[in-house]
């Protein structure tokens, strides 16, 4: 019988969130845009690679979302599971960030209309900017959920392996078409952009890898599944190179390509070991709380942390501020989990299930 919970995933999720926190606090905030007034030289050379934690999040989503989809009886159940998972904590964190920014941030930094649009989690489709820079990845996640929802709706979730291979190969083709390597095959620019957006080409490799690892975990290793993971790794590595050049230009820093490739490879190796059930030491330990607070931690930390730095540095030691701020946002994430997610999610699920079931019957 399959384990109902993969404990190692909770640990990976927390480590991904923590790496993003360190990236923002010790490097990104000070390196560009003047978001933070506090440099943190001791960690900056390592912290600048922490942005890759988001890619690990996408891999974990591939694993967990396909697990959820496989257990969903219909698309309605899948939608309810995703709404309940994402929105209660997001509404709480978005509101907290808005109130803190209005109370302690720059005047007019966030408008009420901007906040209300952000509550939908779809501000990326509007003229309004996210009130926290970390929100950009949520729309990527929602696009992935939409693709999975379509597969469930057409009754093809049992053919997930074949669909993942088709999706991955389609993204490889689109990546080739974007280069000058095949000028005769170039599609008109707007249709190509729309197709890339629809298929999430920039992050497809991570979702496919995570979903395929779930298939390995639940059904066993096979040559097609191993080949799918290998091709997705190759695509991820190829795509990381031009992104690195943009990163270096934006933040006026130099990145070690080898280090980035090693980090991506470690992500793949870690999830593959989980899929192969080779992580018994970690599986015996329970990490549910670490996994539970990772989402609110990711949502809360960035702008609130920058505001703390900007108000208290240089009056206080940067070391003290770094440790205290990280402890504070972790505590705040725990509070959101206990006071909002635990209390609201079950009620929201019951309400949505009742209303959607009545609509389906009528």
C-alpha positions as CSV (number, residue, x, y, z in Angstrom):
1,X,0.0,0.0,0.0
2,X,1.2,3.5,-0.8
3,X,2.0,5.8,2.0
4,X,-0.6,8.5,2.3
5,X,2.0,11.2,2.9
6,X,5.5,11.6,1.5
7,X,7.2,13.1,4.5
8,X,10.4,14.0,2.7
9,X,8.4,16.3,0.4
10,X,7.5,18.5,3.4
11,X,11.2,18.8,4.2
12,X,12.1,19.7,0.6
13,X,9.3,22.3,0.5
14,X,10.6,24.0,3.7
15,X,14.2,24.0,2.4
16,X,12.9,25.6,-0.9
17,X,11.1,28.3,1.0
18,X,14.1,29.0,3.3
19,X,16.4,29.3,0.3
20,X,14.2,31.9,-1.3
21,X,14.0,33.8,2.0
22,X,17.8,33.9,2.3
23,X,18.1,34.9,-1.4
24,X,15.8,37.9,-0.8
25,X,17.2,39.0,2.5
26,X,20.9,38.5,1.9
27,X,21.2,39.3,-1.8
28,X,18.2,40.4,-3.9
29,X,16.8,43.2,-1.8
30,X,20.0,45.1,-1.7
31,X,21.4,44.1,-5.1
32,X,18.8,45.8,-7.3
33,X,15.8,48.2,-7.2
34,X,16.7,49.7,-3.8
35,X,14.2,47.4,-2.1
36,X,16.4,46.9,1.0
37,X,18.9,49.3,2.5
38,X,20.8,46.5,4.3
39,X,23.6,44.6,2.6
40,X,24.6,41.3,4.0
41,X,28.0,40.5,2.6
42,X,28.7,37.3,4.6
43,X,25.9,35.4,2.9
44,X,25.5,37.2,-0.4
45,X,27.9,35.0,-2.5
46,X,25.9,31.9,-1.5
47,X,22.5,33.5,-1.1
48,X,22.3,34.7,-4.7
49,X,21.7,31.1,-5.8
50,X,18.7,30.8,-3.5
51,X,16.4,31.9,-6.3
52,X,16.5,28.4,-7.5
53,X,14.3,27.4,-4.6
54,X,11.3,28.4,-6.8
55,X,12.3,25.8,-9.3
56,X,12.3,23.2,-6.5
57,X,8.9,24.4,-5.6
58,X,7.7,23.7,-9.2
59,X,9.2,20.2,-9.1
60,X,7.4,19.5,-5.8
61,X,4.2,20.9,-7.3
62,X,4.5,18.4,-10.2
63,X,4.8,15.6,-7.7
64,X,2.1,16.6,-5.3
65,X,-0.5,17.9,-7.8
66,X,-0.4,14.8,-9.9
67,X,-0.8,12.8,-6.7
68,X,-3.9,14.9,-5.9
69,X,-5.2,14.6,-9.4
70,X,-4.8,10.8,-9.4
71,X,-6.9,10.7,-6.2
72,X,-9.6,13.2,-7.5
73,X,-12.8,11.6,-8.7
74,X,-13.6,14.6,-11.0
75,X,-12.4,18.0,-11.9
76,X,-14.7,19.5,-9.3
77,X,-12.8,17.7,-6.5
78,X,-9.5,18.8,-8.0
79,X,-10.5,22.4,-8.1
80,X,-11.8,22.4,-4.6
81,X,-8.5,20.8,-3.3
82,X,-6.4,23.5,-5.0
83,X,-8.6,26.4,-3.9
84,X,-8.6,25.2,-0.3
85,X,-4.8,24.7,-0.5
86,X,-3.9,28.1,-2.0
87,X,-6.4,30.7,-1.1
88,X,-7.0,30.9,2.7
89,X,-3.3,31.4,3.5
90,X,-2.9,33.7,0.5
91,X,-5.8,35.9,1.6
92,X,-4.4,36.2,5.1
93,X,-0.8,36.8,3.9
94,X,-1.8,39.3,1.2
95,X,-3.9,41.2,3.8
96,X,-1.1,41.3,6.3
97,X,1.4,42.5,3.7
98,X,-1.1,45.2,2.5
99,X,-1.7,46.5,6.1
100,X,2.0,46.5,7.0
101,X,2.9,48.2,3.7
102,X,0.2,50.9,4.2
103,X,1.2,51.4,7.8
104,X,4.9,51.4,7.5
105,X,5.8,51.6,3.9
106,X,6.2,54.4,1.4
107,X,3.0,56.6,1.0
108,X,0.9,55.3,-1.9
109,X,3.1,52.2,-2.3
110,X,0.0,50.0,-2.5
111,X,-3.5,51.1,-3.4
112,X,-6.8,49.5,-2.3
113,X,-7.7,48.5,-5.9
114,X,-4.3,46.9,-6.3
115,X,-4.9,45.0,-3.0
116,X,-8.3,43.8,-4.1
117,X,-7.1,42.6,-7.5
118,X,-4.2,40.8,-5.7
119,X,-6.7,38.9,-3.6
120,X,-7.8,37.0,-6.8
121,X,-4.2,35.7,-7.2
122,X,-4.5,36.8,-10.8
123,X,-2.9,40.3,-10.7
124,X,-0.4,39.0,-13.3
125,X,-3.2,39.1,-15.8
126,X,-4.1,42.7,-15.0
127,X,-2.5,46.2,-15.0
128,X,-2.0,46.0,-11.3
129,X,1.4,44.9,-9.9
130,X,1.6,42.2,-7.2
131,X,1.9,43.8,-3.8
132,X,4.7,41.4,-3.0
133,X,7.3,40.3,-5.6
134,X,7.1,36.6,-4.5
135,X,3.6,36.4,-5.9
136,X,4.8,36.0,-9.5
137,X,5.2,32.3,-9.2
138,X,1.6,31.7,-8.1
139,X,0.3,32.4,-11.6
140,X,2.7,29.9,-13.0
141,X,1.3,27.4,-10.5
142,X,-2.3,28.2,-11.5
143,X,-1.4,27.7,-15.2
144,X,-0.1,24.2,-14.3
145,X,-3.2,23.5,-12.3
146,X,-5.3,24.5,-15.3
147,X,-3.5,22.0,-17.6
148,X,-4.0,19.2,-15.1
149,X,-7.6,20.2,-14.7
150,X,-8.1,19.9,-18.4
151,X,-6.6,16.4,-18.4
152,X,-8.9,15.4,-15.6
153,X,-11.9,16.9,-17.3
154,X,-11.3,14.9,-20.5
155,X,-10.8,11.7,-18.5
156,X,-7.1,11.2,-19.4
157,X,-5.4,11.3,-16.1
158,X,-4.6,7.6,-16.4
159,X,-2.6,8.5,-19.5
160,X,-0.5,11.0,-17.5
161,X,2.8,9.4,-18.5
162,X,2.1,9.7,-22.3
163,X,0.8,13.3,-21.8
164,X,3.9,14.3,-19.8
165,X,6.1,13.0,-22.6
166,X,4.1,14.9,-25.3
167,X,4.2,18.1,-23.1
168,X,7.9,17.8,-22.6
169,X,8.8,17.2,-26.2
170,X,6.5,20.0,-27.3
171,X,8.4,22.4,-25.0
172,X,11.7,21.2,-26.3
173,X,10.5,21.9,-29.9
174,X,9.3,25.4,-28.8
175,X,12.6,26.1,-27.1
176,X,14.4,25.2,-30.3
177,X,12.1,27.4,-32.4
178,X,13.0,30.3,-30.2
179,X,16.6,30.1,-31.2
180,X,18.3,30.9,-34.5
181,X,19.1,27.2,-35.0
182,X,16.0,26.6,-37.1
183,X,15.1,29.9,-38.9
184,X,13.0,28.1,-41.5
185,X,10.8,26.6,-38.9
186,X,10.1,29.9,-37.1
187,X,6.5,30.4,-36.3
188,X,4.9,33.9,-36.3
189,X,6.0,35.6,-33.1
190,X,2.6,36.2,-31.4
191,X,1.3,32.6,-31.8
192,X,4.7,31.3,-30.7
193,X,4.5,33.4,-27.5
194,X,0.9,32.4,-26.8
195,X,1.8,28.7,-27.2
196,X,4.9,29.1,-25.0
197,X,2.7,30.8,-22.3
198,X,0.0,28.1,-22.5
199,X,2.5,25.2,-22.2
200,X,4.6,27.0,-19.5
201,X,7.7,26.3,-21.5
202,X,10.1,28.2,-19.2
203,X,9.3,25.9,-16.3
204,X,7.8,22.8,-17.9
205,X,10.9,20.8,-17.2
206,X,10.4,21.1,-13.4
207,X,6.7,20.3,-13.4
208,X,7.3,17.3,-15.7
209,X,10.2,16.0,-13.6
210,X,8.1,16.2,-10.4
211,X,5.1,14.6,-12.0
212,X,7.2,11.8,-13.5
213,X,8.8,11.2,-10.1
214,X,5.4,10.8,-8.6
215,X,4.7,8.1,-11.3
216,X,7.9,6.4,-10.3
217,X,7.0,6.6,-6.7
218,X,3.5,5.2,-7.2
219,X,4.0,2.8,-10.1
220,X,7.7,2.0,-10.2
221,X,10.7,2.8,-12.3
222,X,10.6,2.2,-16.1
223,X,12.8,3.2,-19.0
224,X,10.3,5.8,-20.4
225,X,9.9,7.4,-17.0
226,X,13.7,7.6,-16.4
227,X,14.2,8.9,-19.9
228,X,11.5,11.6,-19.3
229,X,13.3,12.7,-16.1
230,X,16.7,12.8,-18.0
231,X,15.3,14.9,-20.9
232,X,13.6,17.3,-18.5
233,X,16.9,17.7,-16.7
234,X,18.7,18.5,-19.9
235,X,16.0,21.0,-20.9
236,X,16.2,22.7,-17.4
237,X,20.0,22.9,-17.7
238,X,19.9,24.4,-21.2
239,X,17.2,26.9,-20.2
240,X,19.2,28.0,-17.1
241,X,22.1,29.4,-19.2
242,X,20.4,32.4,-20.9
243,X,18.5,33.1,-17.6
244,X,21.9,33.3,-15.9
245,X,23.1,36.0,-18.3
246,X,20.0,38.1,-17.6
247,X,20.4,37.5,-13.9
248,X,24.0,38.7,-14.0
249,X,23.0,41.8,-16.0
250,X,20.1,42.7,-13.7
251,X,22.0,42.3,-10.4
252,X,25.5,43.3,-11.7
253,X,27.0,40.1,-10.4
254,X,28.8,37.0,-11.7
255,X,27.3,33.6,-11.4
256,X,29.0,30.3,-11.5
257,X,27.3,28.2,-14.2
258,X,28.7,25.0,-12.7
259,X,27.2,25.7,-9.3
260,X,23.8,26.4,-10.9
261,X,23.9,23.1,-12.8
262,X,25.0,21.3,-9.7
263,X,22.1,22.7,-7.7
264,X,19.6,21.8,-10.4
265,X,21.0,18.3,-10.5
266,X,20.8,18.0,-6.8
267,X,17.1,18.9,-7.0
268,X,16.6,16.2,-9.6
269,X,18.6,13.6,-7.6
270,X,16.8,14.4,-4.4
271,X,13.3,14.0,-5.8
272,X,14.4,10.9,-7.8
273,X,15.7,9.3,-4.6
274,X,12.3,10.1,-2.9
275,X,10.5,8.5,-5.8
276,X,12.7,5.4,-5.6
277,X,12.1,5.2,-1.8
278,X,15.7,5.5,-1.1
279,X,15.3,8.2,1.6
280,X,14.1,6.0,4.5
281,X,16.1,8.0,7.1
282,X,14.1,11.1,6.2
283,X,10.9,9.3,5.6
284,X,10.8,8.0,9.2
285,X,10.9,11.5,10.5
286,X,7.7,13.6,10.2
287,X,8.1,17.1,8.8
288,X,4.4,18.2,8.4
289,X,4.8,21.5,10.3
290,X,7.9,22.4,8.2
291,X,5.9,21.7,5.1
292,X,2.8,23.5,6.3
293,X,4.5,26.8,7.1
294,X,6.6,26.9,3.9
295,X,3.7,28.4,1.9
296,X,2.8,31.3,4.2
297,X,6.5,31.8,4.8
298,X,7.1,32.2,1.1
299,X,4.1,34.6,0.8
300,X,4.9,36.8,3.9
301,X,8.6,37.2,4.0
302,X,9.8,39.5,1.2
303,X,8.3,43.0,1.6
304,X,7.8,42.7,5.3
305,X,11.4,41.8,5.7
306,X,12.6,44.7,3.6
307,X,10.5,47.1,5.6
308,X,12.1,45.9,8.8
309,X,15.5,46.3,7.4
310,X,14.8,49.7,6.0
311,X,13.4,51.0,9.3
312,X,16.0,49.4,11.7
313,X,19.2,49.4,9.7
314,X,21.9,50.7,10.4
315,X,20.7,51.4,14.0
316,X,20.8,47.7,14.7
317,X,23.4,45.2,13.8
318,X,22.7,43.5,10.4
319,X,23.4,40.1,12.0
320,X,20.8,40.7,14.7
321,X,18.3,42.0,12.1
322,X,18.9,39.0,9.8
323,X,18.3,36.4,12.5
324,X,15.5,38.3,14.2
325,X,13.6,39.0,11.0
326,X,13.9,35.4,9.8
327,X,12.6,34.2,13.2
328,X,9.8,36.7,13.0
329,X,8.5,35.7,9.6
330,X,8.8,32.0,10.4
331,X,6.7,32.7,13.6
332,X,4.2,34.8,11.5
333,X,4.0,31.9,9.0
334,X,3.2,29.5,11.8
335,X,0.5,31.8,13.1
336,X,-1.1,32.0,9.7
337,X,-1.0,28.2,9.4
338,X,-2.6,27.7,12.9
339,X,-5.0,30.6,13.0
340,X,-6.1,30.6,9.3
341,X,-5.3,27.5,7.4
342,X,-6.3,25.0,10.1
343,X,-9.5,26.9,10.9
344,X,-10.6,28.1,7.5
345,X,-9.5,25.4,5.0
346,X,-11.9,22.7,6.3
347,X,-14.8,25.1,6.4
348,X,-14.1,26.4,3.0
349,X,-13.8,22.9,1.6
350,X,-17.1,21.9,3.1
351,X,-18.8,25.0,1.8
352,X,-17.4,24.7,-1.8
353,X,-18.2,20.9,-1.9
354,X,-21.8,21.6,-0.8
355,X,-22.4,24.4,-3.2
356,X,-20.8,22.7,-6.2
357,X,-22.6,19.5,-5.5
358,X,-25.9,21.2,-5.4
359,X,-25.1,23.0,-8.7
360,X,-24.1,19.7,-10.3
361,X,-27.4,18.1,-9.2
362,X,-29.5,21.0,-10.4
